[in-house]
Every structure is written in C-alpha cells, then in structure tokens.
C-alpha cells in the first residue's frame, strides 16, 4: 500500500547511482575504512578565483533578488557569444534560457515535446537521468546500443532501424558520460543524414563536456545546415569551470521553444540565482587559462590511467577522447558489473560505478572518474590490481 498516497508517476523516476555509491562509500569511511572516490563526476579543481570575485562583487552590487525568468539579457548575450566562439553556432539571446543547473533543460525538453507513447532514442549506456525523465513524461525510451567494439560511436544502421512514426526526439551526448567517447564529425554528419528527412524529430544535444575534449574537435549537430532550429543544446558552467555547486546551466533552442521553456521555468523555479548569472558572464567571457590548465591535467591523468588499467590482466579499456571518465571492460572476471563494483568498494576501498547504472548495455563495464588527484588514481589502480588477483 502506498502509505503517503503518492502519485503513481513518482514510481517512474529513478536516482543517479553515483550518489548512491557515494553514500555507501561515506558510510564505510565513517567506520574508519579508507576509500578512494572515483564515482562522482565532479572536477577536483577550485572554481577560478576571478569567478568567485565576480560573484562577490555582484552580491555587493545588489544582484541578490529575482532576475528575469529566462536570465539576465547580459548573461544570455554572453552565452550566445560563447556558443558562436566554441560551438560555431550563430545564435542570439532570445534563443537562450538560463536555468539552475543543466538537468532542468533535460526535464523541460521532455515536458515540452514528449506526449504519452512518444518514443525517445537515447544512447545506452548513457546518463541515467535521460531514461528517468523520458518515462516521467510518459514517453518510451528506445536504446541505441553503444559498444566498445565501435569505440562507442553511434551505429548509423542501428539508429535508422530504431526510427518509427512515434519517434519524437533523439538524444546525443557529446562527449559522452559514461564512456568518454567523442563522436567524430563523420559520425555526427551521418546521424544528420538519417534524420534530415524526418523534420518532425527533435534533437537534445547534451554538450556539458564539450570543452573537455583531448583528441580533436567536438561537433555540435546544431552547427550543421538545417539542424539548428530543431536542436535543443544543453550546456552549463559546472564541468568546464569547476562550478558544480553554483547551479548554472542553459539551453539554446529556437525562439518559439525558448518561450515554452521560459513558461516551464516561471512555473517551477521562477528564475536562476542572480549573482551566479553575473559570475557566469565572467566564466564564459573572461580568460580561459584555468580551463586549459584543468584540461591538461585531466589529459595527463587519462593517459596514465588507461595505460595502467590495460596493464592489469583481464581488463580492457578504450581510450576516452573527452569528459573525465574511463569505462573499462571487466567482463573477463565472470562477475556482473554490479557485483564487481560492490566488491571493489567493500574489499578494495575503491568507489566506482557499475556499468549497468548507465543502461543495460553497460554490463561488463565499470565507470571510473579521473576527476581526482594523480596520487589517488595511482593508489586506486594498485588496489584494483590486487583485488582482481583474488578473482583468479
């Protein structure tokens, strides 16, 4: 019996597993056990001081009240300028909606576009909240398998075969969480060709990691001819500027959709915090040296970690080209991803996410975040190497 008479739709929502693993790890730490955290996707760098100073000045200058629901004009203008410089998309402030964190763009997109019974194609494995909110909106998630054999690129034949008259939306996450894959220009262009004759299908392009690419360009499908007006771009300052707790995200979309998203904003959040919007202008428009330094550090960690994992007998690992995750294949040990991740935590003190936390096609993998120090990464690999020896 439903003790609190909750609405049935609450049962459609699922959680984000990394936070559940974090809770387990913290419980172990409270018992005195040493745990190395590689489960949470949060940069271990401090927010650049210039951004903190900008927020402090903004609060002293009175930016502590309500802002316009879609965001301050100057913030939206800074986002439009940023999109032109880094995404190669010509846009304008009336196509930008500022929201508290990036997840509202996902949620609002589903609420705006997805009717009960509509199908939404999303990569699998992928960020688990996609499927959660598709179901909450009454839609049906349709999995596009992503495999290590294809270097986690989108399979064009699979995508074409999944399209149906009920397809309303396709989700692209580039670079991808959890695999760290970056879709090649050829892959994105091939996806565009498949969708070109289906103008009724929208695209949600999650580009939250697009500045954290190590081996080439990140191509937004919105930059291709004919796709800007049917694409909702999701981005924010959390990952690029180490501002996860500031809760500042944004969506870029055609002005008609932006008006609808503004309506959802006013009915849910009213607006995004004023001083964070001013700080975001400094983040997006100011010197980018701190981003380059963080990216270089992540690349060095990635290179060392992948090589070290490949040296552990029984583990295979693709080289991720973006974000700050590795997605090693642990299937040779004969354990499910859930069991492997649990035992790695409880027996070795390394917190990592099960691959199935990101979808059924994540079975046989775990996700490890290298958004922690090199010292921690090396210690985690040592513990992992010792742990897998006990499995043979």
C-alpha positions in Angstrom: 0.0 0.0 0.0 1.2 3.5 -0.8 1.5 4.9 2.7 1.5 8.5 1.6 -0.8 8.1 -1.4 1.9 9.3 -3.8 1.1 9.9 -7.4 1.9 6.8 -9.5 4.2 8.8 -11.7 6.7 9.1 -8.8 7.4 5.4 -9.4 8.7 6.2 -12.9 11.6 8.2 -11.5 15.0 6.6 -10.8 18.0 8.0 -8.9 21.5 8.8 -10.1 23.6 5.8 -9.0 26.8 7.8 -8.4 25.3 9.5 -5.4 24.1 6.1 -4.0 27.6 4.8 -4.3 28.9 7.9 -2.7 26.6 7.3 0.3 27.9 3.7 0.6 31.5 4.9 0.4 30.9 7.6 3.1 29.3 5.0 5.4 32.5 2.9 5.1 34.6 6.0 5.8 32.6 6.7 8.9 33.6 3.3 10.1 37.3 4.2 9.6 37.8 2.4 6.2 39.9 4.1 3.6 38.0 4.8 0.3 39.3 6.3 -2.9 36.4 8.2 -4.7 36.2 7.6 -8.4 32.4 7.5 -8.6 31.4 11.2 -8.7 31.8 13.3 -11.9 33.0 16.5 -10.2 36.2 18.3 -11.0 38.6 18.4 -8.1 39.7 21.9 -9.0 38.7 25.0 -7.2 36.4 27.5 -9.1 38.8 30.1 -10.6 39.2 33.0 -8.2 38.2 35.6 -10.8 34.7 33.9 -11.0 34.4 33.8 -7.2 35.3 37.5 -7.1 32.8 38.4 -9.7 30.0 36.7 -7.7 31.1 38.6 -4.5 31.1 41.9 -6.4 27.7 41.1 -7.8 26.2 40.4 -4.4 27.6 43.6 -3.1 26.2 45.5 -6.1 22.7 44.2 -5.3 22.4 41.1 -7.5 20.5 39.2 -4.8 16.9 39.4 -5.9 14.8 38.0 -8.7 16.1 38.1 -12.3 14.1 37.8 -15.5 12.8 34.3 -15.8 14.9 33.3 -18.9 18.0 35.0 -17.4 19.6 38.5 -17.5 20.0 39.9 -21.0 23.7 40.3 -20.4 24.1 36.7 -19.3 22.2 35.4 -22.3 24.2 37.6 -24.6 27.4 36.2 -23.1 26.1 32.6 -23.7 25.3 33.5 -27.3 28.8 34.9 -27.9 30.3 31.8 -26.2 28.3 29.4 -28.4 29.5 31.2 -31.6 33.1 31.0 -30.5 33.2 27.5 -29.1 30.3 25.7 -30.8 30.4 27.5 -34.1 26.7 28.3 -33.9 25.3 31.7 -34.7 22.6 32.4 -32.1 21.0 35.3 -30.2 19.9 36.0 -26.6 16.3 35.3 -27.4 17.3 31.7 -28.1 18.9 31.2 -24.7 17.2 30.2 -21.4 19.2 30.2 -18.2 18.3 27.5 -15.7 19.5 26.4 -12.3 21.9 23.6 -13.4 21.8 21.6 -16.6 19.2 19.0 -15.7 16.2 21.3 -16.0 17.0 21.5 -19.7 16.5 17.8 -19.9 13.4 17.8 -17.8 11.8 20.8 -19.6 12.6 19.3 -23.0 10.7 16.2 -22.2 7.8 18.1 -20.8 7.6 20.4 -23.8 7.9 17.8 -26.5 7.1 14.3 -25.3 3.5 13.0 -25.3 2.5 9.7 -23.7 3.5 7.0 -26.1 6.1 9.0 -27.9 9.5 7.4 -28.4 12.8 8.9 -27.5 16.0 7.4 -28.8 18.9 7.7 -26.3 22.4 6.1 -26.3 22.9 3.1 -24.0 24.9 3.3 -21.9 24.3 7.0 -21.1 23.5 9.4 -18.3 20.7 7.6 -16.4 18.5 10.6 -15.8 17.6 10.6 -19.5 15.6 7.5 -19.3 14.1 8.5 -15.9 12.6 11.7 -17.2 11.5 10.2 -20.5 9.4 7.8 -18.5 8.2 10.5 -16.2 6.9 12.5 -19.2 5.0 9.4 -20.4 7.4 8.6 -23.2 9.2 5.4 -24.1 13.0 5.2 -24.0 14.4 3.4 -27.0 18.0 2.3 -26.6 20.7 3.0 -29.2 23.4 0.5 -28.2 26.9 1.9 -27.7 29.7 -0.7 -27.7 33.4 -0.7 -27.2 33.9 -2.6 -30.4 32.7 0.5 -32.2 34.7 2.8 -29.9 31.3 3.8 -28.5 30.3 5.7 -31.7 26.7 5.8 -32.8 25.8 3.0 -35.1 24.0 4.6 -38.1 22.3 1.4 -39.2 21.0 0.8 -35.7 19.8 4.3 -35.4 18.0 4.1 -38.8 16.3 0.9 -37.7 15.1 2.3 -34.5 13.2 5.2 -36.1 9.5 4.8 -36.1 6.4 7.0 -36.7 6.4 7.5 -32.9 9.9 8.8 -32.6 9.8 12.4 -31.2 13.3 13.0 -30.0 16.9 11.8 -30.3 19.4 12.4 -27.6 23.1 13.0 -28.3 25.6 13.3 -25.5 28.9 14.5 -26.9 31.4 13.9 -25.2 29.6 11.0 -23.6 29.0 10.1 -20.0 29.9 7.4 -19.0 32.2 6.2 -21.9 34.2 9.4 -22.5 33.6 8.9 -26.2 33.6 11.9 -28.6 31.6 11.4 -31.8 33.6 12.0 -34.9 32.5 14.7 -37.4 31.7 11.8 -39.8 29.5 10.1 -37.2 27.6 13.3 -36.4 27.1 14.1 -40.2 25.9 10.5 -40.8 23.3 10.9 -37.9 22.2 14.2 -39.5 21.7 12.5 -42.9 19.5 9.8 -41.2 17.4 12.5 -39.5 17.3 15.0 -42.4 14.1 13.6 -43.9 12.4 13.4 -40.6 11.8 17.1 -39.7 9.3 16.1 -37.1 12.1 14.7 -34.9 13.9 17.0 -32.5 17.4 16.5 -31.1 18.5 17.1 -27.5 22.3 17.7 -27.7 23.9 17.4 -24.3 27.2 19.3 -24.6 28.1 19.8 -21.0 31.6 18.3 -21.5 32.4 19.8 -24.9 35.3 21.9 -23.7 36.9 18.8 -22.2 38.0 17.1 -25.4 41.6 15.8 -25.7 41.9 14.4 -29.2 40.2 16.7 -31.7 37.1 18.7 -32.2 33.6 18.2 -30.7 31.0 18.8 -33.4 27.5 20.0 -32.4 24.8 18.7 -34.7 23.2 22.2 -34.3 26.2 23.6 -36.3 25.2 21.5 -39.4 22.9 23.1 -42.0 19.2 22.6 -41.3 19.6 21.4 -37.7 19.9 24.5 -35.5 16.1 25.1 -35.2 15.3 21.5 -34.3 18.1 21.1 -31.8 18.0 21.9 -28.1 21.5 22.4 -26.8 22.1 21.6 -23.1 25.2 23.1 -21.5 26.4 24.9 -18.4 29.4 26.0 -16.3 29.6 23.1 -13.9 32.3 20.9 -15.6 34.2 23.4 -17.7 34.7 25.9 -14.9 34.5 23.6 -11.9 31.2 25.2 -10.7 29.1 22.2 -9.9 27.6 23.7 -6.8 26.8 27.1 -8.4 23.9 25.5 -10.3 24.0 27.5 -13.6 23.0 25.8 -16.8 21.4 26.9 -20.0 19.6 25.7 -23.1 19.9 27.1 -26.6 17.0 26.5 -29.0 14.7 28.2 -31.5 12.9 31.2 -30.0 9.5 29.5 -30.0 10.8 26.7 -27.9 12.6 29.1 -25.7 9.3 30.8 -24.9 7.8 27.5 -23.9 10.8 26.6 -21.7 10.5 30.1 -20.1 6.9 29.2 -19.2 8.1 26.0 -17.5 10.8 27.9 -15.7 8.3 30.5 -14.3 6.1 27.7 -13.1 8.9 25.8 -11.3 11.9 27.9 -10.4 10.9 31.5 -11.1 14.5 32.3 -12.1 18.1 31.3 -11.7 20.1 32.9 -8.9 21.1 36.4 -9.8 24.7 36.5 -8.6 25.6 33.2 -10.2 24.4 34.6 -13.6 26.9 37.5 -13.2 29.6 35.1 -12.2 28.8 33.0 -15.3 29.5 36.1 -17.5 33.0 36.2 -16.1 33.4 32.5 -16.6 32.3 32.5 -20.2 33.8 35.8 -21.3 36.9 36.1 -19.2 40.4 34.5 -19.5 40.2 30.8 -20.2 43.7 29.8 -18.9 42.2 27.9 -15.9 40.2 25.7 -18.3 43.2 24.9 -20.3 45.2 24.0 -17.2 42.5 21.7 -15.9 42.1 20.1 -19.3 45.8 19.4 -19.5 45.8 17.8 -16.0 42.8 15.6 -17.0 44.6 14.5 -20.1 47.7 13.5 -18.2 45.6 11.6 -15.7 43.6 9.9 -18.5 46.8 8.8 -20.4 48.3 7.3 -17.2 45.1 5.7 -16.0 44.3 4.0 -19.3 47.8 2.6 -19.7 47.8 1.3 -16.1 44.4 -0.3 -16.5 45.5 -2.0 -19.7 48.4 -3.5 -17.7 46.1 -5.3 -15.3 45.5 -8.8 -16.7 41.9 -9.3 -17.6 41.0 -5.6 -18.1 40.4 -4.0 -21.4 39.9 -0.2 -21.8 39.2 2.0 -24.7 40.9 5.4 -24.8 38.3 8.1 -23.9 38.6 11.2 -26.0 36.6 13.6 -23.7 34.9 14.2 -20.3 36.8 12.7 -17.4 35.7 9.0 -17.3 37.1 5.7 -18.3 34.8 2.7 -18.9 36.9 -0.4 -18.6 35.7 -3.8 -19.6 35.8 -6.2 -16.6 33.7 -9.0 -18.1 36.6 -11.5 -18.2 36.3 -12.0 -14.4 32.8 -13.6 -14.7 31.1 -11.1 -12.3 28.3 -8.8 -13.1 29.1 -5.1 -13.2 27.1 -4.6 -10.0 28.9 -7.3 -8.1 32.3 -6.3 -9.4 31.7 -2.6 -8.4 30.3 -3.6 -4.9 33.2 -5.9 -4.2 35.7 -3.4 -5.5 34.3 -0.9 -2.9 33.9 -3.2 0.1 37.1 -5.3 -0.4 39.5 -2.8 -2.0 38.2 0.6 -0.9 37.7 1.9 -4.5 34.4 3.6 -5.3 33.4 3.2 -8.9 30.1 2.9 -10.7 28.6 -0.2 -12.2 28.2 0.0 -15.9 24.6 -1.0 -15.7 23.9 2.1 -13.7 24.0 3.8 -17.2 21.9 1.2 -19.0 21.7 -2.5 -19.8 24.4 -2.2 -22.5 26.9 -1.1 -19.8 27.0 -4.7 -18.5 30.6 -5.9 -18.3 32.0 -2.4 -17.5 32.5 -0.1 -14.6 32.9 3.7 -14.8 35.8 5.4 -13.0 36.1 9.2 -12.8 39.6 10.6 -13.0 38.5 13.9 -11.6 40.7 13.2 -8.6 44.4 13.6 -7.9 47.0 11.5 -9.7 48.0 10.3 -6.2 44.5 8.9 -5.7 44.4 7.4 -9.2 47.6 5.6 -8.7 46.5 4.2 -5.3 43.2 3.1 -6.8 44.9 1.2 -9.6 47.2 -0.5 -7.1 44.2 -1.6 -5.1 42.3 -2.7 -8.1 45.2 -4.8 -9.4 45.5 -6.5 -6.0 41.7 -7.0 -5.9 41.4 -8.7 -9.3 44.2 -11.2 -8.4 41.8 -12.5 -5.8 39.3 -13.3 -8.5 41.5 -15.7 -10.5 
